[in-house]
């Protein structure tokens, strides 16, 4: 296999991975489902749902904390999912930093 073939194969794998990242949907939540966030594999927020019962002008800080926790949960799950997908693509090859 020559270097051009390897580069082309690497580019195809990268394009496939980018497509998977944008198609992947992962849900994170906080407060027992009071706040739910859906992100894609690129960790872009796709949707945010807030249970009306948690909305109170007297406790805005709690709502803010729940939103942040739900986003962090969704992003962590997206990282795990993409790591699993990449592990399958790489045949179990461990790459530092991924």
Backbone as CSV, one residue per row, in Angstrom:
resi,resn,N_x,N_y,N_z,CA_x,CA_y,CA_z,C_x,C_y,C_z
1,UNK,0.856,-1.182,0.000,0.000,0.000,0.000,0.896,1.237,0.000
2,UNK,0.653,2.136,-0.922,1.481,3.332,-0.985,0.882,4.449,-0.129
3,UNK,1.637,5.498,0.030,1.246,6.603,0.902,-0.015,7.307,0.415
4,UNK,-0.205,7.413,-0.899,-1.409,8.059,-1.431,-2.665,7.268,-1.079
5,UNK,-2.572,5.953,-1.162,-3.711,5.118,-0.803,-4.019,5.260,0.692
6,UNK,-2.981,5.305,1.502,-3.173,5.459,2.944,-3.812,6.800,3.270
7,UNK,-3.373,7.854,2.601,-3.940,9.183,2.834,-5.409,9.230,2.408
8,UNK,-5.720,8.612,1.284,-7.096,8.584,0.807,-7.976,7.806,1.783
9,UNK,-7.474,6.693,2.271,-8.224,5.886,3.233,-8.433,6.660,4.537
10,UNK,-7.402,7.367,4.991,-7.526,8.173,6.208,-8.554,9.288,6.016
11,UNK,-8.569,9.910,4.849,-9.533,10.973,4.570,-10.957,10.408,4.558
12,UNK,-11.139,9.238,3.980,-12.454,8.607,3.955,-12.924,8.276,5.372
13,UNK,-12.019,7.797,6.211,-12.361,7.493,7.601,-12.749,8.765,8.344
14,UNK,-12.031,9.851,8.088,-12.334,11.121,8.741,-13.710,11.628,8.312
15,UNK,-14.017,11.550,7.042,-15.322,11.984,6.539,-16.441,11.139,7.143
16,UNK,-16.211,9.837,7.250,-17.196,8.937,7.840,-17.416,9.283,9.314
17,UNK,-16.339,9.559,10.028,-16.434,9.916,11.440,-17.172,11.235,11.625
18,UNK,-16.895,12.218,10.786,-17.587,13.504,10.880,-19.081,13.337,10.626
19,UNK,-19.442,12.478,9.699,-20.850,12.213,9.422,-21.503,11.561,10.635
20,UNK,-20.804,10.604,11.233,-21.333,9.951,12.429,-21.514,10.953,13.567
21,UNK,-20.577,11.867,13.706,-20.649,12.857,14.782,-21.887,13.733,14.642
22,UNK,-22.197,14.140,13.420,-23.352,15.018,13.241,-24.670,14.252,13.329
23,UNK,-24.650,12.953,13.046,-25.869,12.150,13.089,-26.174,11.607,14.482
24,UNK,-25.156,11.432,15.306,-25.333,10.880,16.644,-26.169,11.822,17.502
25,UNK,-27.094,11.274,18.263,-27.894,12.048,19.214,-27.781,11.373,20.571
26,UNK,-27.393,12.143,21.578,-27.236,11.629,22.935,-28.010,12.531,23.880
27,UNK,-28.715,11.905,24.812,-29.535,12.657,25.760,-28.882,12.660,27.137
28,UNK,-28.839,13.827,27.742,-28.369,13.967,29.114,-29.453,14.637,29.921
29,UNK,-29.488,14.348,31.223,-30.505,14.993,32.036,-30.000,15.260,33.439
30,UNK,-30.759,16.067,34.154,-30.436,16.408,35.532,-31.737,16.608,36.291
31,UNK,-31.632,16.500,37.598,-32.811,16.707,38.434,-33.871,15.653,38.197
32,UNK,-33.448,14.418,37.970,-34.413,13.356,37.740,-35.241,13.554,36.486
33,UNK,-34.643,14.180,35.479,-35.337,14.402,34.214,-36.034,15.753,34.127
34,UNK,-35.822,16.599,35.142,-36.439,17.931,35.102,-35.869,18.774,33.965
35,UNK,-34.587,18.543,33.652,-33.936,19.231,32.534,-33.311,18.152,31.654
36,UNK,-33.633,18.193,30.374,-33.119,17.217,29.422,-32.476,17.958,28.251
37,UNK,-31.270,17.513,27.891,-30.526,18.118,26.795,-30.162,17.019,25.805
38,UNK,-30.301,17.301,24.519,-29.867,16.390,23.466,-28.739,17.076,22.715
39,UNK,-27.598,16.364,22.587,-26.462,16.880,21.833,-26.112,15.878,20.745
40,UNK,-25.388,16.364,19.731,-24.882,15.450,18.710,-23.455,15.052,19.074
41,UNK,-22.845,14.249,18.240,-21.497,13.765,18.514,-20.448,14.858,18.526
42,UNK,-20.757,15.993,17.911,-19.848,17.144,17.929,-20.134,18.026,19.148
43,UNK,-21.007,17.538,20.036,-21.373,18.212,21.285,-22.121,19.517,21.065
44,UNK,-22.803,19.624,19.945,-23.658,20.783,19.686,-25.040,20.470,20.239
45,UNK,-25.605,21.413,20.993,-26.912,21.197,21.593,-27.976,21.193,20.496
46,UNK,-28.773,20.124,20.485,-29.838,19.972,19.499,-31.188,20.371,20.085
47,UNK,-31.378,20.089,21.380,-32.624,20.490,22.030,-32.421,20.592,23.536
48,UNK,-33.293,21.367,24.160,-33.273,21.574,25.606,-34.713,21.591,26.081
49,UNK,-35.039,20.714,27.027,-36.391,20.664,27.575,-36.316,20.907,29.078
50,UNK,-37.191,21.780,29.566,-37.238,22.112,30.983,-38.656,21.857,31.480
51,UNK,-38.760,21.039,32.511,-40.064,20.779,33.125,-40.566,22.080,33.744
52,UNK,-41.778,22.496,33.428,-42.305,23.767,33.957,-42.294,23.841,35.485
53,UNK,-42.340,22.699,36.158,-42.344,22.716,37.621,-41.031,23.209,38.216
54,UNK,-39.947,23.124,37.467,-38.645,23.556,37.977,-38.403,25.043,37.711
55,UNK,-39.282,25.667,36.951,-39.125,27.083,36.628,-39.742,27.924,37.744
56,UNK,-38.868,28.651,38.432,-39.322,29.516,39.520,-38.437,30.741,39.548
57,UNK,-39.049,31.910,39.522,-38.241,33.134,39.563,-37.545,33.295,40.903
58,UNK,-37.988,32.548,41.907,-37.362,32.620,43.222,-36.127,31.736,43.333
59,UNK,-35.943,30.811,42.386,-34.798,29.902,42.466,-34.165,29.699,41.090
60,UNK,-33.748,30.792,40.485,-33.127,30.758,39.161,-31.798,29.994,39.203
61,UNK,-31.062,30.118,40.307,-29.760,29.440,40.409,-29.902,27.931,40.280
62,UNK,-30.927,27.356,40.892,-31.118,25.911,40.801,-31.364,25.504,39.346
63,UNK,-32.187,26.254,38.636,-32.453,25.961,37.233,-31.174,26.062,36.410
64,UNK,-30.387,27.079,36.653,-29.121,27.243,35.939,-28.205,26.040,36.200
65,UNK,-28.124,25.619,37.460,-27.287,24.465,37.816,-27.769,23.192,37.125
66,UNK,-29.086,23.011,37.050,-29.640,21.829,36.388,-29.337,21.837,34.894
67,UNK,-29.427,22.998,34.273,-29.117,23.096,32.839,-27.660,22.746,32.580
68,UNK,-26.765,23.306,33.380,-25.330,23.015,33.224,-25.064,21.530,33.446
69,UNK,-25.666,20.949,34.479,-25.467,19.523,34.766,-25.977,18.651,33.629
70,UNK,-27.125,18.996,33.056,-27.681,18.215,31.950,-26.795,18.307,30.711
71,UNK,-26.291,19.493,30.437,-25.384,19.671,29.291,-24.114,18.852,29.496
72,UNK,-23.531,18.937,30.689,-22.313,18.169,30.971,-22.560,16.668,30.860
73,UNK,-23.715,16.199,31.328,-24.065,14.788,31.233,-24.176,14.349,29.776
74,UNK,-24.840,15.150,28.961,-24.993,14.820,27.544,-23.645,14.823,26.824
75,UNK,-22.803,15.800,27.122,-21.501,15.869,26.459,-20.608,14.697,26.868
76,UNK,-20.676,14.290,28.135,-19.897,13.135,28.595,-20.357,11.880,27.858
77,UNK,-21.671,11.721,27.726,-22.207,10.562,27.018,-21.825,10.589,25.538
78,UNK,-21.801,11.770,24.940,-21.390,11.889,23.536,-19.928,11.488,23.384
79,UNK,-19.081,11.919,24.325,-17.666,11.530,24.292,-17.525,10.009,24.365
80,UNK,-18.265,9.391,25.280,-18.188,7.939,25.440,-18.651,7.220,24.179
81,UNK,-19.739,7.679,23.615,-20.280,7.052,22.411,-19.308,7.177,21.239
82,UNK,-18.740,8.356,21.062,-17.798,8.551,19.960,-16.517,7.747,20.183
83,UNK,-16.075,7.630,21.427,-14.892,6.814,21.719,-15.145,5.355,21.351
84,UNK,-16.338,4.874,21.667,-16.683,3.497,21.310,-16.717,3.328,19.803
85,UNK,-17.316,4.273,19.109,-17.397,4.188,17.650,-16.001,4.246,17.031
86,UNK,-15.165,5.125,17.546,-13.811,5.240,17.007,-13.008,3.988,17.309
87,UNK,-13.216,3.413,18.482,-12.522,2.174,18.828,-12.876,1.066,17.865
88,UNK,-14.134,1.007,17.469,-14.566,0.000,16.496,-13.972,0.245,15.126
89,UNK,-13.864,1.515,14.746,-13.291,1.849,13.435,-11.790,1.558,13.395
90,UNK,-11.136,1.754,14.521,-9.678,1.604,14.554,-9.259,0.181,14.928
91,UNK,-10.224,-0.705,15.066,-9.885,-2.089,15.401,-9.302,-2.224,16.789
92,UNK,-9.708,-1.364,17.720,-9.221,-1.439,19.083,-7.898,-0.735,19.295
93,UNK,-7.345,-0.113,18.267,-6.090,0.605,18.386,-6.261,1.798,19.313
94,UNK,-5.414,1.897,20.325,-5.494,3.008,21.276,-4.610,4.155,20.791
95,UNK,-5.248,5.325,20.652,-4.529,6.517,20.234,-4.550,7.490,21.391
96,UNK,-3.392,7.938,21.857,-3.360,8.865,22.989,-4.196,10.112,22.711
97,UNK,-4.979,10.515,23.715,-5.783,11.716,23.585,-7.166,11.475,23.026
98,UNK,-7.489,10.245,22.628,-8.838,9.949,22.084,-9.553,8.992,23.000
